[in-house]
């Protein structure tokens, strides 16, 4: 469930699927599915969890919403770059 943005070090911050899901209107399972389909790539590993760039997840979420004709719910600052 979307609870608002956490204070990350920046949009390049590496996050777990659970961390991304707590800050975007998506589930952790969806992040893992996108990764398994090759839409986003892990950048590091923390323990046993793969880490993904927060901005990559946000951009792909925005892209899928636009292609489906749904309203964007990702902050514009994450979509630049």
Number of C-alpha atoms within 10 A of each C-alpha: 11 13 10 10 11 10 7 11 8 11 17 13 14 23 23 20 22 15 16 25 20 17 18 21 15 18 18 16 12 13 22 19 13 15 17 11 10 10 13 18 16 17 12 14 13 10 7 6 13 17 20 25 20 22 22 20 24 22 19 17 20 21 15 12 15 12 8 9 9 11 9 13 13 18 13 11 9 17 15 9 7
